[in-house]
């Protein structure tokens, strides 16, 4: 009998990394399509530059370090695509390329490669870009007008006030914003696809969105609490973060209870940052902070081993 010796995790079934990553790419296509339709073809340029930089960085790193190339697992494509969808269409392409290279080389590969990184590469790169080029990341073009900036719905809510856009516009994506964040419907379609394909569990997104919904409904800032809650759910990068970022295998808990607590923590921090932070968005930093607590959640929510009593040995 032939035995295969390999490091954990040991997964039974056809769950190869490349298949999972391609499923994520497919799930992101509706959001990219809406972003391109509403914001213009430059959305595709930003996405292509980000993906190309990610793939090239991974290939070049393997070449220089004389390690086996992992480009074919498609994780670099996912990282580049996710980063692009968190950016405004007006961002300079050189910033996109540098941010994508940082995500792959520093956050992913220098940490040990796929599955070894503590923080989500795309969100970490976006956080760094926000520090270095804040103006580029907070400028959004008006619908159908190149080079004309417009305020996003979240910027109106800082006042605080309900946005000028209708909830239907927010749901469908007829609003200014980042490339992949504007259409709630497109992101939900992608999320359903990932759940059906068993790529992700609904626990983290459900706990994340439910926490934001409850907190914004209770601590509403206008005289229309239900609308305030829905605008918070549909606005900014909440859907993209809850479905595609917070569920990253390497940076989220593996235990069921840990995943629920992780989602609740992401939701609570998002509301905290949106209510009291410098910028109207809080998804990026909420998820990154919870990434740092993933090890603790896994440790303290691990199921009890069979035959072992609490506080005792077998």
Backbone bond lengths (Angstrom), bond angles and torsions (degrees), N, CA, C in turn:
res aa  C-N    CA-C-N  psi(-1)  N-CA   C-N-CA  omega(-1)  CA-C   N-CA-C  phi
1 X - - - 1.455 - - 1.521 109.39 -
2 X 1.329 116.82 131.96 1.458 122.03 179.57 1.521 110.39 -89.18
3 X 1.302 116.48 128.98 1.460 121.62 179.34 1.519 109.15 -111.21
4 X 1.322 115.37 139.14 1.465 121.28 177.10 1.520 109.11 -103.55
5 X 1.309 116.45 120.69 1.461 121.56 179.52 1.526 108.58 -98.48
6 X 1.315 116.21 121.64 1.473 120.47 -178.31 1.508 108.68 -151.09
7 X 1.327 116.18 158.45 1.462 121.06 178.74 1.521 110.49 -76.62
8 X 1.310 116.12 158.76 1.457 121.13 177.38 1.546 109.33 -69.38
9 X 1.341 117.66 161.75 1.465 127.52 2.71 1.520 112.62 -80.72
10 X 1.327 115.29 147.99 1.454 120.99 179.48 1.526 108.01 -101.68
11 X 1.320 116.89 110.72 1.460 122.25 -174.70 1.516 109.14 -112.71
12 X 1.311 116.76 128.01 1.447 121.12 177.18 1.525 108.78 -90.24
13 X 1.321 115.99 137.20 1.453 119.53 178.73 1.509 111.60 109.74
14 X 1.320 115.19 179.45 1.466 121.47 -175.40 1.524 110.74 -88.15
15 X 1.321 116.39 65.08 1.456 121.25 -178.12 1.532 109.26 -116.39
16 X 1.302 116.56 59.51 1.458 120.88 177.61 1.514 109.86 -74.81
17 X 1.333 115.55 152.54 1.463 120.82 -178.21 1.522 111.40 -57.83
18 X 1.331 116.38 -43.07 1.462 119.54 -177.67 1.516 111.98 -62.96
19 X 1.338 116.81 -37.45 1.463 119.46 178.84 1.520 111.42 -67.29
20 X 1.338 116.00 -42.45 1.460 120.38 178.84 1.523 111.13 -63.68
21 X 1.322 116.78 -43.06 1.452 120.74 -178.45 1.532 111.54 -66.98
22 X 1.320 116.86 -38.91 1.460 119.63 177.54 1.524 111.04 -65.76
23 X 1.327 116.79 -35.48 1.464 119.78 175.76 1.522 111.28 -62.86
24 X 1.331 116.61 -39.54 1.463 119.96 177.63 1.530 110.54 -64.12
25 X 1.329 116.78 -41.32 1.466 120.56 177.46 1.519 111.25 -60.95
26 X 1.316 116.02 -43.57 1.471 120.20 178.83 1.524 110.43 -62.52
27 X 1.338 116.18 -41.72 1.464 120.48 -179.41 1.529 112.13 -65.56
28 X 1.320 117.46 -26.44 1.468 121.08 -179.86 1.524 113.11 -83.86
29 X 1.319 117.78 -13.93 1.465 120.84 -176.13 1.532 113.68 -60.90
30 X 1.352 120.22 -40.87 1.472 117.89 176.91 1.522 113.58 -58.92
31 X 1.331 117.07 -41.77 1.468 120.14 178.83 1.524 111.02 -65.19
32 X 1.330 116.66 -40.68 1.461 120.36 178.04 1.525 110.70 -66.02
33 X 1.314 117.32 -39.16 1.464 121.18 179.82 1.526 111.17 -63.72
34 X 1.329 116.82 -43.96 1.471 119.77 178.71 1.521 110.21 -66.62
35 X 1.317 117.27 -41.82 1.461 120.37 178.47 1.514 112.02 -60.54
36 X 1.324 116.94 -39.75 1.461 120.97 178.79 1.524 111.00 -69.24
37 X 1.320 117.17 -41.27 1.466 121.81 -179.71 1.533 111.39 -64.49
38 X 1.325 116.02 -42.15 1.471 120.17 -174.38 1.526 111.76 -84.67
39 X 1.325 117.36 -42.43 1.461 121.48 -172.01 1.524 113.98 -98.71
40 X 1.312 118.13 -14.06 1.455 120.22 176.76 1.512 113.34 111.88
41 X 1.336 115.06 168.81 1.460 121.07 -174.39 1.533 112.75 -69.56
42 X 1.318 117.31 -15.37 1.470 117.98 177.27 1.524 111.23 -63.46
43 X 1.324 116.87 -20.03 1.464 120.28 174.06 1.518 110.69 -58.54
44 X 1.326 116.45 -40.30 1.463 120.76 178.21 1.519 111.05 -66.85
45 X 1.342 116.82 -39.05 1.463 120.52 179.08 1.522 110.53 -61.41
46 X 1.330 117.06 -47.22 1.464 121.20 179.18 1.525 110.52 -59.71
47 X 1.328 116.63 -42.19 1.458 121.08 -179.13 1.521 111.67 -66.70
48 X 1.321 117.24 -44.42 1.467 121.41 -179.62 1.525 110.48 -63.94
49 X 1.343 117.25 -42.87 1.474 120.75 179.03 1.521 110.50 -62.45
50 X 1.318 116.89 -42.35 1.463 120.73 -178.78 1.521 110.98 -65.49
51 X 1.321 117.44 -44.46 1.462 120.82 179.75 1.530 110.60 -66.43
52 X 1.326 116.34 -44.39 1.473 120.27 -178.99 1.527 110.80 -61.63
53 X 1.328 117.45 -41.76 1.460 121.00 179.33 1.527 110.98 -65.17
54 X 1.341 116.63 -40.32 1.462 120.32 179.50 1.525 111.54 -64.18
55 X 1.321 116.34 -47.06 1.468 120.79 -178.98 1.530 110.79 -65.48
56 X 1.332 116.03 -44.67 1.466 119.77 -179.72 1.526 110.78 -63.82
57 X 1.320 117.84 -39.56 1.465 121.05 179.73 1.523 111.12 -63.84
58 X 1.333 116.55 -42.25 1.462 119.58 179.90 1.533 110.89 -66.43
59 X 1.317 116.87 -41.84 1.467 120.48 179.08 1.530 111.26 -65.80
60 X 1.339 116.92 -43.77 1.459 120.89 -178.52 1.520 111.34 -67.07
61 X 1.330 117.19 -38.66 1.465 120.61 178.42 1.528 110.75 -61.92
62 X 1.336 116.50 -43.33 1.459 120.13 178.38 1.522 110.91 -64.34
63 X 1.326 116.60 -37.17 1.460 120.63 179.97 1.521 111.28 -66.73
64 X 1.322 117.21 -45.17 1.457 121.32 -176.76 1.531 112.42 -72.15
65 X 1.318 116.32 -34.67 1.468 119.92 -178.93 1.524 112.30 -91.49
66 X 1.341 116.42 -1.80 1.465 122.89 179.32 1.523 111.54 57.22
67 X 1.330 114.49 41.42 1.458 120.72 175.54 1.523 109.79 -108.92
68 X 1.308 115.51 164.31 1.458 120.28 179.68 1.520 110.06 -65.31
69 X 1.303 116.76 131.93 1.458 121.18 -179.96 1.528 110.50 -71.41
70 X 1.324 115.51 134.71 1.467 120.79 179.49 1.522 111.47 -112.75
71 X 1.319 116.32 21.59 1.464 120.27 -178.60 1.517 111.55 -60.79
72 X 1.329 117.16 -34.77 1.463 120.74 -174.40 1.517 113.89 -70.86
73 X 1.332 118.65 -9.51 1.470 118.05 176.54 1.523 111.99 -78.83
74 X 1.333 116.56 -5.74 1.476 123.45 173.02 1.521 114.44 69.85
75 X 1.339 117.36 5.80 1.464 118.66 179.83 1.529 111.75 -68.21
76 X 1.334 116.96 -31.52 1.462 119.71 177.72 1.520 110.74 -65.79
77 X 1.322 117.03 -35.80 1.470 120.64 177.58 1.518 110.14 -63.07
78 X 1.331 116.23 -43.60 1.468 120.32 179.40 1.527 111.08 -63.27
79 X 1.330 116.60 -44.47 1.465 119.99 179.12 1.525 111.52 -60.63
80 X 1.331 116.50 -46.79 1.459 120.22 179.18 1.508 112.19 -62.69
81 X 1.315 116.98 -40.36 1.459 121.08 -179.68 1.526 111.45 -67.84
82 X 1.322 116.15 -43.41 1.469 119.62 179.61 1.524 111.45 -63.73
83 X 1.323 116.54 -43.48 1.462 119.31 178.97 1.521 110.51 -60.35
84 X 1.319 117.84 -45.54 1.459 121.32 -179.31 1.529 111.49 -59.42
85 X 1.323 116.90 -39.42 1.461 120.09 -177.18 1.524 112.63 -72.20
86 X 1.333 117.50 -15.22 1.472 119.69 176.59 1.524 112.53 -91.40
87 X 1.332 116.83 1.10 1.463 121.02 -175.01 1.522 111.68 -107.89
88 X 1.336 117.42 152.37 1.466 119.96 172.84 1.514 110.82 -71.72
89 X 1.307 116.56 155.42 1.461 121.00 -176.01 1.526 112.16 -68.64
90 X 1.336 117.06 -19.37 1.458 121.48 -177.16 1.526 113.93 -87.74
91 X 1.319 118.93 0.20 1.458 121.27 -176.52 1.529 109.76 -65.89
92 X 1.339 118.37 136.61 1.473 120.63 177.56 1.530 111.53 -60.20
93 X 1.320 116.07 141.88 1.465 120.15 -173.36 1.534 112.00 -68.36
94 X 1.339 118.06 -29.44 1.464 118.24 179.36 1.526 110.66 -67.27
95 X 1.334 117.19 -32.23 1.454 120.37 176.46 1.524 110.58 -68.61
96 X 1.316 116.32 -37.86 1.460 120.86 177.08 1.527 110.06 -61.63
97 X 1.335 116.68 -46.92 1.461 121.30 -178.29 1.525 111.30 -62.48
98 X 1.322 117.11 -44.38 1.464 120.54 -179.40 1.527 111.39 -67.35
99 X 1.316 116.58 -40.83 1.459 119.85 178.44 1.514 111.90 -63.43
100 X 1.329 116.93 -42.12 1.455 121.15 179.10 1.528 111.43 -65.76
101 X 1.333 116.99 -40.57 1.465 120.70 177.89 1.527 110.65 -63.88
102 X 1.320 117.45 -40.37 1.465 121.37 177.41 1.529 110.74 -61.51
103 X 1.323 116.81 -42.63 1.465 121.04 -179.30 1.524 111.21 -59.23
104 X 1.336 116.50 -41.79 1.457 120.37 -176.38 1.525 111.75 -79.22
105 X 1.319 116.86 -51.73 1.468 120.15 -172.00 1.522 112.04 -73.03
106 X 1.322 117.02 -50.72 1.466 120.58 -173.06 1.522 111.89 -82.93
107 X 1.321 117.01 -51.05 1.466 120.11 -172.42 1.523 111.99 -77.27
108 X 1.337 116.65 -39.73 1.462 119.62 -175.37 1.526 113.05 -94.55
109 X 1.325 117.43 -61.66 1.463 120.50 -169.93 1.524 113.00 -71.99
110 X 1.335 117.54 -41.13 1.461 119.18 179.50 1.527 112.11 -69.36
111 X 1.326 116.54 -15.95 1.465 120.13 175.95 1.521 112.17 -86.45
112 X 1.333 116.39 -6.21 1.454 119.83 178.39 1.504 114.92 123.68
113 X 1.337 117.12 -6.06 1.456 119.89 178.20 1.512 112.46 104.92
114 X 1.319 115.38 -169.83 1.458 122.07 -176.43 1.528 111.71 -56.15
115 X 1.327 115.72 126.66 1.455 121.46 178.50 1.510 115.07 88.98
116 X 1.332 118.03 -6.90 1.461 121.24 -177.82 1.529 113.08 -103.90
117 X 1.316 117.18 -12.50 1.463 120.53 -177.21 1.521 110.53 -74.25
118 X 1.331 115.11 141.64 1.464 121.09 -179.97 1.522 110.96 -82.38
119 X 1.318 116.16 -37.60 1.466 121.10 -176.31 1.524 110.97 -110.79
120 X 1.315 115.99 150.47 1.455 121.44 177.40 1.524 109.75 -61.63
121 X 1.332 119.42 121.85 1.467 120.86 -174.66 1.527 113.90 -61.20
122 X 1.318 117.46 -44.68 1.464 120.20 -177.47 1.525 111.53 -64.52
123 X 1.328 117.26 -43.11 1.457 120.16 -179.29 1.531 111.45 -71.28
124 X 1.321 116.97 -35.32 1.460 119.43 177.28 1.524 110.54 -64.19
125 X 1.326 116.41 -41.58 1.462 120.39 177.18 1.517 111.10 -63.91
126 X 1.319 116.55 -40.53 1.466 119.54 178.46 1.532 111.04 -64.61
127 X 1.334 116.76 -39.97 1.466 120.45 177.91 1.521 110.79 -61.90
128 X 1.335 117.03 -41.71 1.460 120.28 178.28 1.526 110.73 -65.58
129 X 1.321 117.16 -42.16 1.463 121.00 178.92 1.528 110.93 -62.75
130 X 1.324 116.12 -35.97 1.464 119.67 177.70 1.521 111.45 -64.71
131 X 1.322 117.24 -32.88 1.464 121.02 178.62 1.527 111.19 -74.41
132 X 1.333 115.99 -42.47 1.470 120.22 -175.19 1.527 112.16 -82.17
133 X 1.322 116.60 -43.85 1.477 121.12 -177.05 1.527 110.83 -125.49
134 X 1.321 118.35 64.95 1.477 119.72 -175.96 1.519 113.56 -62.75
135 X 1.336 117.21 -36.10 1.463 119.61 -178.38 1.523 111.19 -63.49
136 X 1.318 116.71 -40.76 1.464 120.68 -178.49 1.518 111.97 -63.97
137 X 1.332 116.99 -29.89 1.458 119.91 -175.32 1.521 114.10 -92.89
138 X 1.324 117.84 -8.11 1.466 119.27 178.83 1.523 112.23 -111.74
139 X 1.335 116.45 4.51 1.465 120.37 176.40 1.521 108.90 -98.40
140 X 1.334 116.22 128.40 1.451 121.32 -178.77 1.518 108.83 -126.53
141 X 1.347 115.32 139.73 1.462 117.28 -179.30 1.513 111.58 -81.36
142 X 1.330 116.29 147.60 1.455 121.17 176.45 1.524 109.12 -67.43
143 X 1.319 117.23 156.32 1.451 121.46 -174.60 1.515 110.74 -61.88
144 X 1.334 114.49 121.41 1.451 120.03 175.42 1.508 115.22 73.09
145 X 1.336 118.60 6.93 1.464 121.26 -178.39 1.518 108.41 -124.94
146 X 1.316 117.76 108.93 1.456 121.56 -179.56 1.520 110.98 -70.34
147 X 1.336 115.74 134.49 1.453 120.63 174.49 1.511 115.43 81.31
148 X 1.329 117.97 0.87 1.460 121.29 179.02 1.524 108.00 -106.52
149 X 1.312 117.14 121.52 1.459 120.57 -176.38 1.524 110.89 -85.95
150 X 1.326 114.78 153.27 1.459 121.13 178.86 1.514 108.88 -146.72
151 X 1.321 116.62 151.55 1.457 121.59 179.30 1.524 109.68 -78.17
152 X 1.328 115.61 140.53 1.464 119.92 176.91 1.529 109.23 -82.85
153 X 1.337 117.17 164.53 1.465 119.52 177.80 1.522 113.55 -55.89
154 X 1.339 117.76 -36.06 1.465 119.56 -179.71 1.519 111.85 -65.31
155 X 1.333 117.16 -32.08 1.460 119.30 177.48 1.533 111.08 -64.87
156 X 1.322 117.28 -35.74 1.472 119.95 176.34 1.529 110.66 -66.96
157 X 1.319 117.03 -33.93 1.458 120.71 -175.64 1.520 112.50 -74.03
158 X 1.323 117.66 -15.08 1.465 120.69 177.36 1.524 110.59 -67.68
159 X 1.329 117.85 -24.63 1.484 121.38 -170.95 1.534 115.62 -56.43
160 X 1.313 124.95 -46.31 1.455 129.59 0.59 1.531 111.66 -92.86
161 X 1.327 114.95 145.56 1.461 121.32 177.00 1.516 107.98 -160.05
162 X 1.321 115.94 155.19 1.451 119.16 176.46 1.525 109.40 -71.34
163 X 1.312 117.95 142.93 1.463 120.85 -178.78 1.519 112.36 -62.77
164 X 1.326 115.10 160.33 1.460 120.33 177.06 1.527 111.10 -73.06
165 X 1.314 117.02 -29.49 1.456 120.47 -179.92 1.528 111.03 -70.62
166 X 1.322 116.46 148.33 1.459 120.97 178.20 1.523 109.79 -77.55
167 X 1.328 115.77 162.02 1.453 120.28 177.33 1.526 111.15 -63.38
168 X 1.342 116.77 -32.81 1.460 119.78 177.69 1.528 111.01 -66.03
169 X 1.338 116.89 -40.93 1.468 120.03 175.78 1.524 110.64 -61.83
170 X 1.332 116.40 -40.06 1.464 120.56 178.42 1.531 110.30 -64.64
171 X 1.307 115.95 -40.41 1.464 120.05 -176.91 1.525 111.54 -69.36
172 X 1.323 116.26 -40.58 1.462 120.37 -176.72 1.528 112.67 -84.14
173 X 1.346 117.47 -31.15 1.454 120.14 178.51 1.508 115.14 112.28
174 X 1.305 117.41 19.08 1.467 120.95 -179.68 1.528 110.26 -89.39
175 X 1.339 115.68 56.88 1.462 121.96 -175.28 1.526 108.57 -144.34
176 X 1.344 117.54 159.67 1.469 119.51 171.55 1.520 110.20 -75.90
177 X 1.318 116.14 155.68 1.457 119.92 179.50 1.510 111.42 158.96
178 X 1.308 116.54 -168.04 1.456 121.14 177.35 1.524 110.20 -72.15
179 X 1.322 115.52 159.77 1.461 121.46 -169.92 1.524 112.80 -55.70
180 X 1.310 116.96 -48.47 1.457 119.53 -173.66 1.504 115.66 -101.60
181 X 1.331 117.68 8.94 1.461 120.46 -174.29 1.523 113.97 -106.20
182 X 1.309 118.09 -6.52 1.463 118.69 -166.71 1.526 113.89 -82.09
183 X 1.333 118.85 -24.19 1.459 120.82 -175.38 1.521 111.33 -110.58
184 X 1.313 116.46 108.48 1.456 121.07 175.91 1.520 110.93 -64.23
185 X 1.319 116.76 -40.43 1.461 120.92 -179.21 1.528 111.22 -59.83
186 X 1.328 116.90 -46.57 1.470 120.59 -178.88 1.522 111.22 -62.75
187 X 1.319 117.25 -39.88 1.465 120.75 -179.63 1.523 111.49 -70.10
188 X 1.329 116.99 -37.41 1.464 119.97 176.95 1.525 111.28 -66.04
189 X 1.326 116.46 -38.63 1.469 119.71 176.13 1.527 110.46 -60.37
190 X 1.330 115.99 -43.44 1.453 119.85 176.69 1.513 112.29 -62.89
191 X 1.337 116.43 -39.83 1.457 120.20 178.69 1.514 112.62 -64.87
192 X 1.321 117.06 -41.66 1.468 120.97 177.32 1.524 110.46 -61.52
193 X 1.324 116.04 -40.91 1.467 120.60 178.27 1.527 110.59 -60.11
194 X 1.325 117.59 -44.59 1.466 120.80 -178.56 1.527 111.41 -67.10
195 X 1.320 117.46 -37.01 1.466 120.45 178.46 1.525 110.22 -68.17
196 X 1.329 116.95 -43.98 1.465 121.08 179.59 1.527 110.69 -62.67
197 X 1.312 116.25 -39.46 1.472 120.95 178.75 1.521 112.15 -78.87
198 X 1.319 117.24 -1.41 1.460 123.96 179.18 1.520 112.25 61.28
199 X 1.325 115.38 32.25 1.453 120.57 175.29 1.524 109.99 -80.04
200 X 1.329 116.62 -38.61 1.455 121.29 178.03 1.523 109.31 -128.07
201 X 1.327 115.02 160.22 1.458 121.45 171.16 1.525 108.52 -96.20
202 X 1.319 117.94 145.51 1.475 119.26 179.58 1.521 113.61 -74.16
203 X 1.334 118.50 -3.22 1.463 120.24 -174.23 1.530 112.43 -61.42
204 X 1.333 117.44 -50.45 1.465 120.02 -176.66 1.526 111.47 -65.66
205 X 1.345 120.33 -51.81 1.473 119.45 178.90 1.523 112.62 -59.21
206 X 1.336 116.90 -41.35 1.463 119.72 -178.52 1.523 111.33 -64.39
207 X 1.346 116.84 -45.68 1.463 120.12 179.35 1.520 111.23 -65.00
208 X 1.327 116.40 -39.49 1.469 122.16 179.81 1.533 110.29 -62.29
209 X 1.321 116.66 -55.06 1.470 121.02 -176.09 1.524 111.37 -67.51
210 X 1.323 117.39 -37.79 1.466 120.32 179.67 1.527 110.96 -64.60
211 X 1.326 116.85 -39.47 1.468 120.45 179.22 1.525 111.01 -64.23
212 X 1.329 116.48 -45.62 1.459 119.66 177.75 1.525 110.64 -62.02
213 X 1.337 116.67 -41.56 1.461 120.62 -179.53 1.532 111.46 -61.62
214 X 1.320 116.71 -46.90 1.464 120.68 -177.61 1.528 111.00 -65.86
215 X 1.326 116.97 -46.66 1.470 120.06 -176.55 1.530 112.07 -66.80
216 X 1.327 117.19 -41.75 1.472 118.85 -179.77 1.518 111.47 -73.09
217 X 1.326 117.43 -25.63 1.470 119.61 176.19 1.525 110.76 -73.63
218 X 1.328 116.22 -40.14 1.473 119.82 -179.79 1.528 110.84 -73.99
219 X 1.325 116.43 -46.71 1.461 121.44 -177.02 1.534 110.42 -103.16
220 X 1.305 115.41 54.92 1.470 120.43 -179.39 1.522 110.42 -73.66
221 X 1.335 116.08 155.72 1.463 121.45 -176.93 1.525 113.13 -113.32
222 X 1.307 117.35 5.17 1.468 120.97 177.06 1.517 108.55 -131.24
223 X 1.320 115.32 178.02 1.466 119.46 178.74 1.520 112.34 -86.54
224 X 1.323 117.24 11.84 1.468 122.31 177.15 1.525 108.03 -126.75
225 X 1.334 118.05 78.36 1.465 121.12 -172.06 1.528 113.69 -60.90
226 X 1.331 118.01 -39.24 1.459 119.65 -178.90 1.526 111.38 -65.73
227 X 1.321 116.30 -43.47 1.461 119.80 177.72 1.526 110.92 -64.94
228 X 1.310 116.44 -40.57 1.471 120.37 178.23 1.531 110.65 -58.60
229 X 1.331 115.69 -42.53 1.459 120.01 179.05 1.526 110.95 -63.84
230 X 1.330 117.62 -46.08 1.466 121.29 -177.27 1.525 111.16 -66.17
231 X 1.319 117.53 -38.77 1.461 119.69 177.19 1.525 110.85 -63.91
232 X 1.325 117.10 -36.13 1.458 119.86 176.88 1.520 111.29 -67.27
233 X 1.316 117.62 -37.76 1.454 120.96 179.50 1.526 111.73 -70.32
234 X 1.330 116.85 -39.80 1.461 121.07 -175.86 1.527 112.86 -84.64
235 X 1.326 117.63 -18.14 1.461 121.19 -171.59 1.516 113.56 -91.75
236 X 1.339 115.11 152.04 1.459 121.44 174.53 1.521 112.88 67.05
237 X 1.312 115.62 -152.07 1.461 121.01 -175.12 1.512 114.51 -96.30
238 X 1.336 117.81 20.19 1.461 120.32 -175.51 1.530 112.21 -61.21
239 X 1.334 117.05 -50.76 1.467 120.21 -178.48 1.527 111.15 -64.63
240 X 1.313 116.71 -44.62 1.462 120.48 179.00 1.522 110.37 -61.28
241 X 1.326 116.60 -43.80 1.458 120.36 -179.74 1.512 112.83 -67.22
242 X 1.329 116.87 -44.44 1.467 120.74 -176.66 1.517 112.16 -66.74
243 X 1.327 117.16 -38.26 1.465 120.95 -174.48 1.518 112.49 -87.54
244 X 1.329 117.71 -41.82 1.464 120.74 -169.88 1.530 114.27 -109.42
245 X 1.320 118.76 -27.37 1.465 120.98 -176.25 1.523 112.31 -96.39
246 X 1.309 116.92 -48.97 1.462 120.30 -177.06 1.522 112.38 -67.90
247 X 1.327 117.49 -20.45 1.461 121.26 -178.06 1.523 113.38 -91.80
248 X 1.309 117.96 6.64 1.465 121.98 178.25 1.532 109.91 -54.34
249 X 1.328 116.27 126.13 1.469 120.97 -175.65 1.526 112.90 -56.12
250 X 1.324 116.67 -45.45 1.455 120.54 -171.97 1.518 113.32 -71.47
251 X 1.321 117.74 -25.85 1.462 120.33 -171.22 1.528 113.77 -115.44
252 X 1.324 117.75 8.32 1.465 121.26 178.96 1.524 109.84 -122.32
253 X 1.322 118.05 157.82 1.471 120.71 -177.69 1.529 111.88 -64.45
254 X 1.317 115.50 158.32 1.463 121.13 177.85 1.524 112.02 -104.30
255 X 1.332 117.83 -18.98 1.461 120.22 179.67 1.527 109.61 -82.09
256 X 1.330 118.10 144.48 1.473 120.58 -179.68 1.526 113.94 -57.60
257 X 1.321 117.19 -47.24 1.459 119.79 179.24 1.525 111.31 -66.14
258 X 1.329 115.60 -36.87 1.460 119.67 177.29 1.514 111.66 -63.24
259 X 1.322 117.55 -38.73 1.455 121.38 178.74 1.526 111.47 -64.85
260 X 1.319 116.71 -39.87 1.467 120.01 178.86 1.532 110.37 -65.83
261 X 1.330 116.97 -46.49 1.464 120.12 178.41 1.523 111.41 -63.48
262 X 1.320 115.87 -37.40 1.470 121.59 177.21 1.527 110.28 -61.34
263 X 1.323 117.26 -46.55 1.464 120.89 178.43 1.521 112.28 -62.85
264 X 1.330 116.19 -41.02 1.467 120.11 178.01 1.524 110.25 -63.45
265 X 1.318 116.89 -42.61 1.461 120.21 178.73 1.519 112.10 -62.89
266 X 1.332 116.91 -42.99 1.471 120.47 177.21 1.521 110.83 -59.91
267 X 1.330 116.32 -43.30 1.461 119.86 -179.19 1.515 112.92 -65.67
268 X 1.334 116.52 -44.08 1.456 120.44 -179.45 1.528 111.44 -64.84
269 X 1.320 117.13 -42.25 1.465 120.26 179.17 1.523 111.46 -67.96
270 X 1.320 117.17 -36.15 1.465 119.98 177.82 1.521 111.15 -60.62
271 X 1.318 116.40 -46.52 1.466 120.26 178.45 1.523 110.49 -64.16
272 X 1.322 117.39 -41.43 1.465 121.45 179.12 1.525 110.82 -59.81
273 X 1.322 116.73 -46.54 1.465 120.27 -179.65 1.519 111.38 -67.95
274 X 1.306 117.57 -37.94 1.464 119.92 179.95 1.523 111.99 -68.45
275 X 1.302 116.28 -33.25 1.467 119.67 -178.01 1.529 112.51 -82.79
276 X 1.320 117.20 -34.53 1.461 119.41 -172.35 1.531 114.19 -124.62
277 X 1.327 118.30 -0.37 1.454 121.39 -177.11 1.517 113.04 -82.73
278 X 1.324 114.57 171.08 1.460 121.12 -179.85 1.516 111.21 -71.78
279 X 1.336 117.31 -36.92 1.459 122.58 -179.46 1.533 109.64 -106.19
280 X 1.329 117.49 154.81 1.458 120.10 -177.17 1.523 114.06 -70.46
281 X 1.339 116.98 -19.15 1.457 121.34 -179.34 1.522 110.10 -97.47
282 X 1.349 117.25 149.50 1.450 119.50 179.95 1.506 114.05 -140.27
283 X 1.330 117.01 4.99 1.459 121.06 -173.32 1.527 111.63 -66.33
284 X 1.329 116.90 -45.24 1.461 120.76 -176.46 1.522 112.17 -55.91
285 X 1.307 116.62 -52.65 1.462 119.99 -175.26 1.525 112.08 -75.34
286 X 1.323 117.22 -28.20 1.464 119.85 176.56 1.521 110.72 -63.96
287 X 1.336 116.85 -46.65 1.459 120.39 -179.37 1.526 111.38 -68.33
288 X 1.327 117.44 -40.51 1.462 119.98 -179.96 1.535 111.28 -63.56
289 X 1.322 117.30 -39.51 1.466 119.46 177.67 1.525 111.26 -65.21
290 X 1.329 116.58 -39.63 1.464 119.32 178.34 1.527 111.14 -71.63
291 X 1.337 117.80 -28.67 1.465 120.16 172.78 1.525 110.36 -55.42
292 X 1.324 116.00 -40.90 1.461 120.61 -178.19 1.525 112.58 -67.79
293 X 1.333 117.67 -19.42 1.463 121.76 -178.91 1.522 112.87 -100.63
294 X 1.311 116.79 1.45 1.469 120.21 -176.37 1.515 112.20 -58.55
295 X 1.343 117.40 -42.76 1.465 120.46 -178.58 1.525 111.07 -60.02
296 X 1.337 116.40 -39.60 1.459 120.20 -178.65 1.530 110.85 -69.33
297 X 1.327 116.42 -40.27 1.462 119.85 179.32 1.528 110.49 -64.06
298 X 1.316 116.65 -41.61 1.466 119.35 178.14 1.532 111.22 -65.38
299 X 1.308 115.56 -38.23 1.464 119.08 -177.02 1.521 112.16 -68.51
300 X 1.327 116.59 -43.55 1.465 119.75 -172.59 1.525 113.70 -94.03
301 X 1.321 117.47 -0.27 1.472 119.60 175.72 1.522 111.05 -119.55
302 X 1.332 116.52 12.97 1.462 119.88 178.60 1.523 109.92 -64.81
303 X 1.330 117.98 136.98 1.464 120.29 179.05 1.525 111.67 -64.83
304 X 1.305 115.83 149.40 1.460 120.57 -179.68 1.528 109.97 -68.51
305 X 1.322 115.96 136.01 1.451 120.10 179.16 1.515 110.93 -67.81
306 X 1.322 115.36 146.46 1.462 120.59 -179.07 1.530 110.29 -61.76
307 X 1.324 115.41 129.60 1.457 120.82 177.96 1.508 114.47 86.06
308 X 1.343 117.66 2.68 1.457 121.54 -179.42 1.518 109.25 -111.67
309 X 1.333 116.61 124.43 1.457 120.91 176.65 1.522 109.31 -83.42
310 X 1.313 115.11 154.26 1.462 120.23 179.31 1.512 109.85 -61.91
311 X 1.356 115.04 125.56 1.461 120.52 178.73 1.524 113.92 76.77
312 X 1.345 116.82 9.21 1.469 118.95 -179.46 1.517 109.37 -136.12
313 X 1.338 114.23 170.23 1.450 119.89 178.02 1.532 110.16 -93.77
314 X 1.322 114.64 167.93 1.469 119.04 -179.35 1.534 110.33 -64.49
